[in-house]
């Protein structure tokens, strides 16, 4: 990911969930604002067993 987000999946998980909790109402809003591919982000976090849950606005 060439957007300043961490490459390590566990750190990426922490950063993404923090940003979702504190700044963004949806994953789409986060991805659009940061210029991140939603598919790429979801795939990277799926590799470590996490998926986005819209109702919680978090990767769990």
C-alpha positions in Angstrom: 0.0 0.0 0.0 1.6 3.2 -1.1 -0.4 5.6 1.1 1.6 5.9 4.3 -0.3 3.2 6.1 1.7 0.5 7.8 2.7 -2.6 5.8 2.6 -4.9 8.9 -0.9 -6.4 9.0 -1.2 -6.2 12.8 -0.2 -2.6 12.9 -2.4 -1.8 9.9 -5.3 -3.4 11.8 -4.7 -1.2 14.8 -4.3 2.0 12.7 -7.4 1.2 10.6 -9.6 0.5 13.6 -8.4 3.6 15.4 -9.1 5.8 12.4 -12.5 4.1 11.9 -13.4 4.7 15.6 -12.2 8.3 15.8 -12.5 9.8 12.4 -14.5 7.9 9.8 -18.2 6.8 9.8 -17.6 4.0 7.2 -14.8 2.0 5.6 -15.6 3.7 2.3 -15.1 7.1 3.8 -11.7 6.1 5.2 -10.6 4.6 1.9 -11.7 7.5 -0.1 -10.1 10.1 2.1 -6.8 8.2 2.4 -6.7 7.1 -1.3 -6.7 3.4 -0.3 -8.1 0.5 -2.2 -10.9 -0.9 -0.1 -10.4 -4.3 -1.7 -6.7 -4.3 -1.0 -7.2 -3.2 2.6 -9.8 -5.9 3.2 -7.7 -8.6 1.6 -4.6 -7.6 3.6 -6.5 -7.9 6.9 -8.3 -11.1 5.8 -4.8 -12.7 5.7 -4.7 -12.4 9.4 -8.3 -13.4 10.0 -10.1 -10.1 10.2 -13.0 -8.8 8.3 -14.8 -5.5 8.2 -18.2 -5.5 10.1 -20.2 -2.6 8.9 -22.5 -2.5 11.9 -19.5 -2.1 14.2 -17.5 0.0 11.8 -14.4 -2.1 12.7 -12.4 -5.0 11.6 -13.1 -7.9 13.9 
